[in-house]
């Protein structure tokens, strides 16, 4: 194998690895965003419950 063919083969291998890593990173980012959204929704629900409980206590006074 001449030098050019060897370098082209290495570049193809690197490109394949890069594509796999990008795909894995995209999946990780999607999972992270999904978890972050769940966290924000859970915090908002907790805050709504807390606010509703405070209003109920205030209404009884």
Residue pairs with C-beta under 8 A, 6 or more apart in sequence:
1 9
